[in-house]
């Protein structure tokens, strides 16, 4: 009976090792899939970041152009007001 018990224990041990190996392989596959998904996600984030920065640069360029145009218009109006004040004072 001692040998039967040992044989059963060995079989149980072998079965447990096989189940653990299968679980280990499954976990490795899931980890690899997650790693790949994370890499794709990072790539997409970088692309979106680059696109957003380009849009901000464009917006800043447009705002700079508008501000420059407003400054010119203000300067022109200021000169006209000064000319009118001079003409009125004479």
C-alpha positions as CSV (number, residue, x, y, z in Angstrom):
1,X,0.0,0.0,0.0
2,X,2.9,2.4,0.6
3,X,4.0,2.1,-3.1
4,X,0.4,2.8,-4.2
5,X,0.3,5.9,-2.1
6,X,3.7,7.1,-3.5
7,X,2.5,6.4,-7.1
8,X,-0.7,8.4,-6.4
9,X,1.3,11.2,-5.0
10,X,3.6,11.2,-8.0
11,X,0.7,11.2,-10.4
12,X,-0.9,14.1,-8.4
13,X,2.4,15.9,-8.5
14,X,2.8,15.4,-12.2
15,X,-0.8,16.5,-12.8
16,X,-0.3,19.6,-10.7
17,X,3.0,20.5,-12.5
18,X,1.2,20.1,-15.9
19,X,-1.6,22.3,-14.8
20,X,0.8,24.9,-13.5
21,X,2.8,24.8,-16.7
22,X,-0.4,25.3,-18.7
23,X,-1.4,28.2,-16.4
24,X,2.1,29.6,-16.7
25,X,1.9,29.5,-20.5
26,X,-1.5,31.1,-20.5
27,X,-0.3,33.9,-18.2
28,X,2.7,34.5,-20.5
29,X,0.5,34.8,-23.5
30,X,-1.8,37.2,-21.7
31,X,1.2,39.3,-20.6
32,X,2.5,39.4,-24.1
33,X,-0.8,40.5,-25.5
34,X,-1.1,43.3,-22.9
35,X,2.5,44.3,-23.7
36,X,1.6,44.6,-27.4
37,X,-1.6,46.5,-26.6
38,X,0.3,48.9,-24.4
39,X,2.9,49.5,-27.2
40,X,0.1,50.3,-29.6
41,X,-1.6,52.6,-27.1
42,X,1.7,54.4,-26.5
43,X,2.2,54.8,-30.2
44,X,-1.3,56.3,-30.7
45,X,-0.8,58.6,-27.7
46,X,2.4,59.9,-29.2
47,X,0.7,60.5,-32.6
48,X,-2.1,62.3,-30.9
49,X,0.3,64.4,-28.9
50,X,2.2,65.4,-32.0
51,X,-1.0,66.3,-33.8
52,X,-2.2,68.4,-30.8
53,X,1.1,70.3,-30.6
54,X,0.8,71.0,-34.3
55,X,-2.7,72.3,-33.9
56,X,-1.6,74.5,-31.0
57,X,1.3,75.9,-33.0
58,X,-1.1,76.7,-35.9
59,X,-3.5,78.4,-33.4
60,X,-0.7,80.4,-31.9
61,X,0.4,81.5,-35.3
62,X,-3.1,82.6,-36.2
63,X,-3.5,84.4,-32.9
64,X,-0.2,86.2,-33.5
65,X,-1.3,87.3,-36.9
66,X,-4.6,88.6,-35.5
67,X,-2.8,90.5,-32.7
68,X,-0.3,92.0,-35.2
69,X,-3.3,93.1,-37.4
70,X,-5.0,94.6,-34.3
71,X,-1.9,96.4,-33.2
72,X,-1.5,97.9,-36.7
73,X,-5.2,99.0,-36.8
74,X,-4.8,100.6,-33.3
75,X,-1.7,102.4,-34.4
76,X,-3.4,103.7,-37.6
77,X,-6.5,104.8,-35.6
78,X,-4.2,106.5,-33.0
79,X,-2.5,108.5,-35.8
80,X,-5.8,109.5,-37.3
81,X,-7.1,110.7,-33.9
82,X,-3.9,112.7,-33.4
83,X,-4.2,114.2,-36.9
84,X,-7.9,115.1,-36.2
85,X,-7.0,116.7,-32.9
86,X,-4.2,118.7,-34.5
87,X,-6.5,119.9,-37.3
88,X,-9.2,120.8,-34.8
89,X,-6.8,122.7,-32.6
90,X,-5.6,124.8,-35.5
